[in-house]
Every structure is written in C-alpha cells, then in structure tokens.
C-alpha cells in the first residue's frame, strides 16, 4: 500500500513515542516528515539516501583509505629511492653454510 502525503507526516510527540515504527516507515515507504504545530521541522531519510546526497559522509573502504593516504613530498620520495637497499653482505648470507 502506497503511503499518502498525510501518512508520511508525524507530529513530534508521536515520532518520539513511536520511533521504531517511524524508522520502519522510512525503510519501507521513504522519507518521513516530522511536524511541530503543523509545520515541517525535520525529515527522516534512509541512510543510503543520506550517503547518496552526501558522498563524503560514506565510510571509506580500506582500499580507499590506503589509496587516499597522505601524499609524499618529492624530496622525501627521492630520499627513499636513494637509501641503501642491500642491508646484508654476502658474508652475512654465508653464515648458514657453516652449520652443515
């Protein structure tokens, strides 16, 4: 059954008393308006609709978090690329040969 315009309006006191039902109505029927003295003062919408309207509010996935991390300055990247890469010597690697 489709909700009528009147079905989607809740007086503030009624919305507080029947909050669970208000949330179920949002999920099944769409946005629900809260009124005070006959004037619309708020609207309750589904979280998916909220995220659609405010994309920045959606939690980032781990992949997005990694990809959007801090940018490294060019000088720092150069330092990283210039660092010593061979931390062991050939002699260090041969110590296990003596264990035979």
C-alpha positions in Angstrom: 0.0 0.0 0.0 1.5 3.3 -1.0 1.9 6.0 1.6 -0.1 9.2 1.2 1.3 12.6 2.0 -0.5 12.5 5.4 0.9 9.1 6.2 4.4 10.5 5.8 3.9 13.2 8.4 4.4 12.6 12.2 3.8 15.1 15.0 7.0 15.4 17.0 5.5 13.8 20.2 4.1 10.9 18.1 7.5 10.5 16.4 9.2 10.2 19.8 6.7 7.7 21.2 6.7 5.5 18.1 10.3 6.0 16.9 10.8 2.3 15.9 7.7 2.5 13.7 8.9 5.8 12.2 12.2 4.1 11.2 10.4 1.1 9.7 8.2 3.6 7.7 11.4 5.3 6.4 12.8 2.0 5.2 9.5 0.8 3.6 7.8 4.0 2.4 10.6 6.6 2.0 11.2 9.9 3.7 9.1 10.8 6.7 8.4 14.3 7.8 8.2 15.4 11.5 6.0 18.4 12.3 5.6 20.7 15.2 2.4 22.8 15.4 1.6 21.7 11.9 4.9 23.0 10.5 7.5 20.6 9.0 10.6 20.8 11.1 12.6 17.7 10.1 12.7 14.9 7.7 13.9 11.3 8.4 15.6 9.6 5.5 17.2 6.2 4.9 20.9 6.0 5.4 21.5 5.0 1.8 19.7 8.1 0.6 21.8 10.2 3.0 25.0 8.7 1.6 23.8 9.4 -1.9 23.1 13.0 -1.0 26.4 13.4 0.9 29.0 11.1 -0.7 31.8 12.4 1.7 29.9 11.0 4.7 30.1 7.4 3.4 32.8 5.5 5.3 35.8 4.7 3.2 36.8 1.2 2.4 40.2 0.0 3.4 41.4 0.2 -0.2 40.1 3.8 -0.5 41.8 4.7 2.8 45.1 3.3 1.5 44.9 5.0 -1.9 43.9 8.4 -0.4 46.6 8.5 2.2 48.9 11.4 2.6 50.9 12.5 -0.4 54.7 12.3 -0.1 56.8 15.3 -1.0 59.1 14.8 -4.0 62.2 15.3 -1.8 61.1 12.6 0.6 60.5 10.2 -2.2 63.9 10.9 -3.6 65.5 10.2 -0.2 63.6 6.9 -0.1 64.8 5.9 -3.5 68.4 6.8 -2.7 68.6 4.8 0.5 70.8 1.8 0.8 69.0 -1.3 -0.4 71.4 -4.1 0.4 71.4 -4.4 4.1 73.3 -7.7 4.2 76.6 -8.7 2.8 77.5 -11.9 1.1 79.3 -12.9 4.2 76.2 -12.5 6.3 74.3 -14.8 4.0 77.0 -17.5 4.1 76.9 -18.0 7.9 74.3 -20.7 7.4 76.8 -22.7 5.2 78.9 -23.3 8.3 76.0 -25.1 10.1 76.2 -28.2 7.9 
